[in-house]
Amino acid sequence: MKKLLSVLLCLSLAAGASAQGFGSRMADVDLDMDLGASPFSIAPISYIYFGFNGLANAETSFAQSTGFFYSQQLGVNILELAVNPFPGGRFSLGADFSANWYQLKKGLFWYPYDPVGLAKRHPKENGLCVAYESVDAFGVQEVKRSTLSVCTFGFPLTFSYTFGRVTMALGAALEVNLNGRTQLKGMGTDGSNISDTRSGKFYSKKIYTNRLTFDIHAGISYGGLGLFAKYSPLPKFNKEISNGIEVECGPQFQTWTVGLILGLGM
């Protein structure tokens, strides 16, 4: 709840800003590079966005028994390079940073494990696979919250067209995912707080993720406020080959995201 309140406060502070929306030109921002009559522009921190994540094309068992609850994405643009080849048209290449939280439905939790000695093969990373389990497994009586978090650097290439105060955009982004982390808060079968999936209040460890993924995104905005949607067709977890056997480092699922995007120009 504290995390969600912080996100909403951040969005409230940004709501007073106005810009041309998704992929908007930031020619009036003091930090922009003034390139004179050139059609090129460079702008830092052009927009922020907040959305909700959902499942897409998941494994049958995972989709039927699992699902997300309060799963969110919060991102900020770091830098944006753009060119305006004709009036209203714009191509932009950005650098973004985003954080994703995938919280499982009540009664299920993310469970780190090491099926074939992956941690020994990668001792510096201390990496583990991850599964999802029900509360009747591993001595867990009650799950208060179980979240998988993945931070991502994204490089979106977007074409947008502006007419009047309306901007429409379409593009794709290369994503570089950092190692995931799981957090668990719950109660054990003996009534005590648990510190990991078998005994704990809090658990956090590096999780193997698919390092490179991509998304397809679209958006529409009026002034500085817009809506966006994106689809990520590659799974969040990668696969390892151990003794000639392919091992999935987590449930294979794809995600979609819908939410708000706010321009930060003046």
Residue pairs with C-beta under 8 A, 6 or more apart in sequence:
3 101
4 70
4 72
7 50
7 72
7 74
10 48
10 74
11 48
11 50
11 260
11 262
14 48
14 262
14 264
15 225
15 262
17 224
17 262
17 263
17 264
17 265
17 266
18 223
18 224
18 263
18 265
18 266
19 26
19 46
19 47
19 223
19 224
19 263
19 264
19 265
20 162
20 165
20 167
20 221
20 223
20 224
20 263
20 265
21 160
21 162
21 166
21 167
21 169
21 219
21 220
21 221
21 222
21 223
21 224
21 225
21 226
21 261
21 263
22 47
22 158
22 160
22 167
22 169
22 219
22 220
22 221
22 226
22 228
22 261
22 263
23 46
23 80
23 82
23 90
23 92
23 94
23 158
23 159
23 160
23 167
23 169
23 171
23 219
24 46
24 47
24 160
24 167
24 221
24 224
24 263
24 265
25 41
25 43
25 82
25 84
25 90
25 265
26 32
26 41
26 43
26 46
26 80
26 263
26 264
26 265
27 41
28 265
28 266
29 43
29 44
29 264
29 265
29 266
31 43
31 44
31 45
32 41
32 42
32 43
32 44
33 41
33 42
35 41
35 42
39 83
39 84
39 85
40 81
40 82
40 83
41 81
41 82
41 83
41 84
42 79
42 80
42 81
42 82
43 79
43 80
43 82
44 77
44 78
44 79
44 80
45 76
45 77
45 78
45 79
45 264
46 77
46 80
46 94
46 263
46 264
46 265
47 76
47 77
47 261
47 262
47 263
47 264
48 74
48 75
48 76
48 77
48 261
48 262
48 264
49 73
49 74
49 75
49 76
49 98
49 228
49 259
49 260
49 261
49 262
50 72
50 73
50 74
50 75
50 259
50 260
51 72
51 73
51 228
51 230
51 257
51 258
51 259
51 260
52 71
52 72
52 73
52 257
52 258
52 259
53 68
53 71
53 72
53 73
53 100
53 101
53 102
53 255
53 256
53 257
54 68
54 71
54 255
54 256
54 257
54 258
55 62
55 63
55 66
55 67
55 68
55 253
55 254
55 255
55 256
56 231
56 232
56 253
56 254
56 255
56 256
57 233
57 253
57 254
58 66
58 251
58 252
58 253
58 254
59 251
59 252
59 253
62 132
62 251
62 252
62 253
63 253
65 108
65 132
65 134
66 104
66 105
66 108
66 132
66 251
67 104
67 105
68 102
68 103
68 104
68 105
69 103
69 104
69 105
69 106
70 101
70 103
71 100
71 101
71 102
71 103
72 100
72 101
73 98
73 99
73 100
73 101
73 257
73 259
74 98
74 99
75 96
75 97
75 98
75 99
75 154
76 96
76 97
76 98
77 94
77 95
77 96
78 94
78 95
78 96
78 97
79 94
79 95
80 92
80 93
80 94
80 95
81 92
81 93
81 94
82 90
82 91
82 92
82 93
83 90
83 91
83 92
84 90
85 91
88 161
88 162
88 163
89 159
89 160
89 161
90 159
90 160
90 161
90 162
91 157
91 158
91 159
92 156
92 157
92 158
92 160
93 155
93 156
93 157
94 154
94 155
94 156
94 158
95 153
95 154
95 155
96 153
96 154
96 155
96 156
96 173
97 151
97 152
97 153
97 154
98 151
98 152
98 154
99 149
99 150
99 151
99 152
100 149
100 150
100 151
100 152
100 255
101 147
101 148
101 149
102 147
102 148
102 149
102 150
102 236
102 255
103 145
103 146
103 147
103 148
104 110
104 132
104 143
104 146
104 147
106 143
107 134
107 135
107 143
108 132
108 133
108 134
108 135
108 143
108 146
109 132
109 133
109 135
109 140
109 143
109 146
109 184
109 186
109 197
110 130
110 131
110 132
110 146
110 147
110 148
110 182
110 184
111 130
111 131
111 132
111 133
111 137
111 138
111 182
111 197
112 128
112 129
112 130
112 182
112 197
112 203
112 205
112 207
113 128
113 129
113 130
113 131
114 128
114 129
115 129
115 247
116 240
116 242
116 243
116 245
116 247
117 242
118 127
118 128
118 129
118 208
118 240
118 242
118 247
118 249
119 126
119 127
119 128
121 242
125 179
125 206
126 205
126 206
127 179
127 206
127 207
127 208
128 205
128 206
128 207
128 208
129 207
129 208
129 237
129 247
129 248
129 249
129 250
130 148
130 180
130 182
130 207
130 208
130 237
130 249
130 250
130 251
131 250
131 251
132 251
133 140
133 197
135 141
135 142
135 143
135 186
138 197
138 198
139 188
139 189
139 190
139 194
139 198
139 199
140 186
140 187
140 188
140 189
140 194
140 197
140 198
141 186
141 187
141 188
141 189
141 191
142 186
142 187
143 184
143 185
143 186
144 185
144 186
144 187
145 183
145 184
145 185
145 186
146 182
146 183
146 184
146 185
146 186
147 182
147 183
148 180
148 181
148 182
148 207
149 180
149 181
149 182
149 183
150 177
150 178
150 180
150 181
150 209
150 236
151 177
151 178
152 175
152 176
152 177
152 178
153 175
153 176
153 178
154 173
154 174
154 175
154 176
154 215
155 173
155 174
155 175
155 176
156 171
156 172
156 173
156 217
157 171
157 172
157 173
158 169
158 170
158 171
158 217
159 169
159 170
159 171
160 167
160 168
160 169
160 170
161 167
161 168
161 169
165 222
165 223
166 220
166 221
166 222
167 219
167 220
167 221
167 222
167 226
168 218
168 219
168 220
169 217
169 218
169 219
169 220
169 221
170 217
170 218
171 216
171 217
171 218
172 214
172 215
172 216
172 217
173 214
173 215
173 217
173 230
174 212
174 214
175 212
175 213
175 214
175 215
175 232
176 211
176 212
177 209
177 210
177 211
177 212
177 213
177 236
178 209
179 206
179 207
179 208
179 209
180 206
180 207
180 208
180 209
180 236
180 237
180 250
181 204
181 205
181 206
181 207
182 203
182 204
182 205
182 207
183 202
183 203
183 204
184 194
184 196
184 197
184 200
184 202
184 203
185 201
185 202
186 193
186 194
186 200
186 201
187 193
187 194
188 194
188 198
188 199
192 199
193 200
193 201
194 200
194 201
195 201
195 202
195 203
196 203
197 203
207 237
207 249
207 250
208 237
208 238
208 240
208 249
208 250
209 236
209 237
209 238
209 249
209 250
210 234
210 235
210 236
210 237
210 238
211 238
213 232
213 234
213 235
213 236
214 232
214 233
214 234
215 230
215 231
215 232
215 233
216 230
216 231
216 233
217 228
217 229
217 230
217 231
218 228
218 229
218 230
219 226
219 227
219 228
219 229
219 261
220 226
220 227
221 227
221 261
221 263
223 263
224 262
224 263
224 264
224 265
225 260
225 261
225 262
225 263
226 260
226 261
226 262
226 263
227 258
227 259
227 260
227 261
228 257
228 258
228 259
228 260
228 261
229 256
229 257
229 258
230 256
230 257
231 254
231 255
231 256
231 257
232 254
232 255
232 256
232 257
233 254
234 254
235 250
235 252
235 253
235 254
236 250
236 253
236 255
237 248
237 249
237 250
237 251
237 252
238 249
239 246
239 247
239 248
239 249
240 246
240 247
240 249
241 247
